[in-house]
């Protein structure tokens, strides 16, 4: 499956450059080739399992089983290579019987459908398709379906790659950090529950965007966010110039404890929605125009003048809307402390919301993930294949 980027980790401060150690991992452009190599490995597991089950059907007895209808006995296996358009499968274990009656049909079937099998497996790894669905495809393309346990082994490499990414060291200094969460449905036995994937998206001093970490949480709580933020600090993050978030109380409480001196920008898109919910629909367009006018001024001083005028005009008519505006007043105009070229990127959490939208498009065919681990792993795999454009930072 996809592997993390082998990208040098650098930090620029007062003309100096620091390089943090990072695991030797393939570059992003190798991602698709790596999937193909994994598909070859996956095909080997599938073919070997299918042949074992073919032999079982041929002799009408499973391993060690004594039946009145047994037609023969196993006699170990031999190895051979199989050259495919996707790649060479080496040391393929082919089972045999004592009488030499058994002849596998897999090679003929696989040769006929090899491109479809490899592509299907590759896409299944990317989308998180269940082992049952993988078995169904193998049944259609190769005539015999492998067991679920055989297919599940194919996902082990993906999990190992994710674990290496999750523990990698991070830069000490980031220009921007976006924090938000995305919901997925995870199966727990016979029931399904919503699981929140809390996510940190960082922007380094050169403007490169990178998902720094994420973790599963039953809800968007202070404890969940603290665990994520502590993980970032443990892995090397010591300075962030700006935090951009929505107004969730658990997140804000965690930031107050772990990043108390960091500048904080409240997402203005979320704030606008909150304020508009207290305004009658017939006046929303007019009020929204005035509201946006506050944070589209050329400088903070003019924005403050417009903010005061807005509160004075609507305090008596719509006190709830003004109350919502005042809740985060100290964090609404933080973006003015940064260069104007950055403003459109840091006034909201759109950068991370866009990432989530892309992830949704690639995983929306999955009704429910089988486990929390598979959810995290597949989301990570999908993110590795998403190109994140740079953001101007100076």
C-alpha positions in Angstrom: 0.0 0.0 0.0 1.0 3.6 -0.1 4.0 4.7 1.9 4.8 8.0 3.4 6.8 10.5 1.5 10.6 10.4 1.7 10.8 14.2 1.8 13.5 16.0 3.8 12.1 17.6 6.9 13.5 21.1 7.2 12.9 24.2 9.3 14.2 27.7 8.5 14.7 30.1 11.4 16.9 33.3 11.3 18.7 32.1 8.2 19.6 28.6 9.5 18.3 25.3 8.3 17.6 22.3 10.5 17.0 18.8 9.2 15.1 16.3 11.3 15.8 12.6 10.9 13.1 10.7 9.0 12.6 7.1 7.9 13.8 6.2 4.5 10.5 6.0 2.7 9.6 6.1 -1.0 8.7 9.3 -2.8 5.1 10.1 -3.5 5.6 9.5 -7.3 6.4 5.8 -6.5 3.0 5.4 -4.9 1.2 3.8 -7.8 4.2 1.6 -8.6 4.2 0.5 -5.0 0.5 -0.4 -5.2 1.3 -2.5 -8.2 4.1 -4.4 -6.4 1.8 -5.0 -3.5 -0.9 -6.2 -5.9 1.6 -8.8 -7.2 2.2 -10.0 -3.6 -1.5 -10.0 -3.0 -2.1 -12.1 -6.1 0.4 -14.7 -4.9 -1.5 -15.0 -1.6 -4.8 -15.4 -3.5 -3.5 -17.9 -6.0 -1.9 -20.1 -3.4 -5.0 -20.1 -1.3 -7.3 -20.8 -4.3 -5.1 -23.7 -5.3 -5.2 -25.2 -1.8 -9.0 -25.0 -1.9 -9.1 -26.4 -5.4 -7.1 -29.4 -4.1 -9.4 -29.8 -1.2 -12.4 -30.0 -3.6 -10.5 -32.5 -5.8 -9.8 -35.0 -3.0 -13.0 -34.1 -1.2 -11.4 -33.7 2.1 -9.9 -30.8 4.1 -6.5 -31.0 5.8 -6.5 -33.9 8.3 -10.1 -34.7 7.6 -11.2 -38.4 7.4 -14.3 -38.8 5.2 -15.9 -41.8 3.4 -15.7 -39.9 0.1 -12.0 -39.0 0.2 -10.5 -39.4 -3.3 -6.8 -39.0 -2.6 -4.1 -37.5 -0.3 -2.0 -34.4 -0.3 1.7 -34.7 -1.2 3.3 -31.4 -0.2 4.0 -28.8 -2.9 6.5 -27.6 -5.4 7.5 -24.0 -6.3 7.4 -22.2 -9.6 7.6 -18.7 -10.9 4.7 -17.0 -12.7 5.5 -14.1 -15.1 2.6 -11.6 -15.4 2.2 -8.2 -17.0 2.1 -6.7 -13.5 5.3 -8.4 -12.4 7.0 -11.7 -11.7 5.6 -13.8 -8.9 8.5 -15.8 -7.5 8.5 -19.1 -5.5 4.8 -19.7 -5.9 3.8 -22.8 -3.8 1.7 -25.2 -6.0 0.1 -28.0 -4.0 0.0 -31.6 -5.4 -1.6 -34.9 -4.6 0.0 -38.4 -4.4 -1.6 -39.8 -7.5 -0.8 -36.8 -9.6 -4.5 -36.4 -10.6 -4.8 -32.8 -9.4 -4.4 -30.1 -12.0 -5.1 -26.5 -11.0 -7.2 -24.3 -13.3 -5.9 -21.1 -11.7 -3.1 -20.4 -14.1 -5.4 -20.5 -17.1 -8.0 -18.4 -15.4 -5.5 -15.9 -14.0 -3.7 -15.5 -17.4 -7.1 -14.6 -18.9 -8.0 -12.1 -16.3 -4.7 -10.9 -14.8 -5.0 -7.2 -15.5 -8.5 -7.1 -14.0 -7.4 -9.0 -10.9 -4.4 -6.7 -10.3 -6.4 -3.5 -10.9 -9.2 -4.8 -8.7 -6.9 -5.6 -5.8 -5.1 -2.2 -6.1 -8.4 -0.3 -6.0 -9.7 -2.5 -3.1 -6.6 -1.6 -1.0 -7.3 2.1 -1.8 -11.0 2.0 -1.0 -11.0 -0.2 2.0 -13.2 -2.9 0.4 -14.1 -5.7 2.8 -12.4 -9.1 2.7 -15.8 -10.5 1.7 -15.9 -8.3 -1.4 -12.3 -9.2 -2.3 -13.4 -12.9 -2.1 -16.3 -12.2 -4.4 -14.1 -10.7 -7.1 -11.7 -13.6 -6.8 -14.6 -16.0 -7.3 -15.8 -14.1 -10.4 -12.3 -13.8 -12.0 -10.6 -17.0 -10.9 -13.4 -19.4 -10.3 -12.7 -20.1 -6.6 -12.9 -17.7 -3.7 -10.1 -17.7 -1.1 -11.0 -17.6 2.6 -11.5 -14.3 4.4 -8.4 -15.1 6.6 -6.2 -15.4 3.5 -7.4 -12.1 2.1 -7.1 -10.3 5.4 -3.4 -11.0 5.4 -3.0 -8.8 2.4 -3.8 -5.7 4.5 -0.9 -6.4 7.0 1.7 -4.4 5.0 -0.6 -1.4 4.8 -1.0 -1.4 8.6 2.7 -1.6 9.1 3.2 1.4 6.7 0.7 3.4 8.6 2.4 2.7 11.9 5.7 3.9 10.5 4.0 7.1 9.3 2.2 7.7 12.6 5.5 7.6 14.6 7.7 9.6 12.3 9.4 12.7 13.7 8.0 16.2 12.9 9.5 19.6 12.3 9.9 21.8 15.4 8.3 24.8 13.8 5.2 25.2 11.6 3.8 28.4 10.2 0.2 27.3 10.3 -1.7 24.4 11.8 -5.3 23.6 11.0 -7.2 21.4 13.4 -10.6 19.8 12.7 -12.3 16.4 12.7 -14.2 14.2 10.2 -16.8 11.5 11.0 -16.8 7.9 9.7 -18.9 4.9 10.5 -17.2 2.0 12.2 -18.7 -1.4 12.9 -18.5 -2.7 16.4 -19.9 -6.3 16.4 -23.5 -6.1 15.2 -23.7 -2.3 15.7 -22.2 0.7 13.9 -21.2 3.9 15.6 -19.8 7.2 14.4 -16.1 7.7 15.0 -14.4 11.1 14.8 -11.0 11.2 13.2 -9.3 14.3 14.8 -6.8 15.7 12.3 -3.9 18.1 12.3 -2.9 19.7 9.0 0.4 21.6 9.1 2.0 24.2 6.9 5.8 24.5 7.1 7.9 27.6 6.7 8.0 27.1 3.0 4.3 26.7 2.6 4.2 23.0 2.1 1.0 21.3 3.5 1.2 18.0 5.2 -1.1 15.9 7.4 0.8 15.7 10.7 -1.3 13.3 12.6 -4.8 12.0 13.3 -6.4 9.8 15.8 -9.8 8.2 16.4 -12.0 9.5 19.1 -15.6 8.6 20.1 -16.3 12.3 20.2 -14.6 15.7 19.7 -13.6 16.0 23.4 -10.9 17.9 25.2 -9.3 14.6 26.1 -9.2 13.5 22.5 -7.7 16.8 21.3 -5.1 16.8 24.1 -4.0 13.4 23.2 -3.4 14.5 19.6 -1.6 17.7 20.5 0.6 15.9 23.0 1.5 13.4 20.3 2.6 16.3 18.1 4.8 17.7 20.8 6.3 14.4 21.6 7.3 14.0 18.0 9.0 17.3 17.9 6.6 20.2 17.4 7.5 23.0 19.7 6.4 26.2 17.8 3.3 27.0 15.7 2.8 30.6 14.5 -0.9 30.3 14.0 -3.7 27.8 14.9 -6.8 27.8 12.8 -9.9 26.1 14.2 -13.6 26.0 14.5 -15.2 26.9 17.9 -15.5 23.5 19.5 -15.2 23.9 23.2 -13.1 20.7 23.8 -10.6 21.8 21.2 -10.3 25.3 22.5 -9.8 24.0 26.0 -7.0 21.6 24.8 -5.3 24.5 23.0 -5.4 26.7 26.1 -3.6 24.0 28.0 -1.0 22.9 25.5 -0.5 25.9 23.1 -1.5 28.8 25.4 0.7 31.5 23.8 0.1 30.6 20.1 -2.0 33.0 18.0 -5.4 31.6 17.2 -7.7 32.3 14.3 -11.4 31.3 14.6 -12.8 30.0 11.3 -14.9 32.8 10.0 -17.0 30.5 7.8 -18.2 28.6 10.8 -18.7 31.9 12.7 -20.8 33.3 9.9 -23.1 30.2 9.9 -23.6 30.5 13.7 -24.5 34.2 13.4 -26.8 33.7 10.5 -28.8 31.0 12.4 -30.0 33.8 14.7 -31.1 36.1 11.8 -34.5 35.8 10.0 -34.1 34.5 6.4 -35.6 37.6 4.9 -32.6 39.7 6.3 -29.8 37.2 6.0 -28.4 38.4 2.7 -28.1 42.0 3.9 -26.7 41.1 7.3 -24.2 38.6 5.7 -22.9 41.4 3.4 -22.2 43.7 6.4 -20.7 40.8 8.4 -18.3 39.8 5.6 -17.4 43.5 5.3 -15.9 43.4 8.7 -13.1 41.0 7.8 -12.6 42.1 4.3 -11.1 45.5 5.3 -7.6 46.4 4.3 -6.3 46.5 7.9 -7.3 45.6 11.4 -8.2 49.1 12.5 -10.8 49.5 9.8 -12.1 46.0 10.6 -12.5 47.0 14.3 -14.5 50.1 13.3 -16.9 48.0 11.2 -17.1 45.4 13.9 -18.2 48.0 16.4 -20.7 49.4 14.0 -22.2 46.0 13.3 -22.7 45.3 17.1 -24.2 48.7 17.7 -26.7 48.3 14.8 -27.9 44.8 15.7 -27.5 44.6 19.4 -31.2 45.3 20.2 -32.7 43.6 17.1 -30.7 40.4 17.2 -29.0 40.1 20.6 -28.3 36.3 20.0 -26.5 37.0 16.8 -24.4 39.7 18.4 -23.7 37.4 21.4 -22.4 34.7 19.1 -20.2 37.3 17.3 -18.7 38.5 20.6 -18.0 34.9 21.9 -14.8 34.7 19.8 -14.2 38.4 19.2 -10.6 38.2 20.3 -9.8 35.5 17.7 -11.8 36.8 14.7 -9.2 39.2 13.4 -6.0 37.4 14.2 -5.3 36.9 10.5 -4.4 40.7 10.2 -1.2 39.9 12.1 0.1 38.0 9.0 1.0 39.2 5.5 -2.1 40.0 3.3 -1.1 37.3 0.8 -1.9 34.7 3.6 -5.3 36.1 4.6 -7.6 34.2 2.3 -5.9 30.9 3.5 -6.0 31.5 7.2 -9.4 33.2 7.7 -11.1 29.8 7.7 -10.5 26.1 8.0 -11.2 25.6 4.3 -7.7 24.1 3.7 -8.5 21.1 5.9 -12.2 21.0 4.9 -11.1 20.6 1.3 -8.9 17.7 2.3 -11.8 16.1 4.1 -14.0 16.5 1.0 -11.4 14.8 -1.1 -11.1 11.9 1.3 -14.9 11.6 1.4 -15.1 11.3 -2.4 -12.6 8.4 -2.3 -14.2 6.6 0.6 -17.9 7.2 0.1 -18.5 3.7 -1.2 -17.6 2.3 2.2 -20.8 2.2 4.2 -19.0 1.2 7.4 -15.4 0.3 8.2 -14.9 -3.1 9.8 -12.6 -1.8 12.6 -11.3 1.5 13.9 -7.8 0.4 12.8 -8.9 -0.2 9.2 -10.6 3.2 9.2 -7.5 5.0 10.2 -5.3 3.0 7.9 -7.5 3.4 4.8 -7.9 7.2 5.5 -4.2 7.5 5.8 -3.7 5.5 2.5 -6.1 7.8 0.7 -4.5 11.0 2.1 -1.1 9.8 0.7 -2.4 10.0 -2.8 -3.9 13.5 -2.4 -1.8 16.4 -3.7 -1.9 19.3 -1.3 -0.9 22.6 -3.0 1.4 25.0 -1.3 0.2 28.0 0.7 2.0 31.4 0.6 3.5 32.0 4.0 5.3 35.4 3.7 
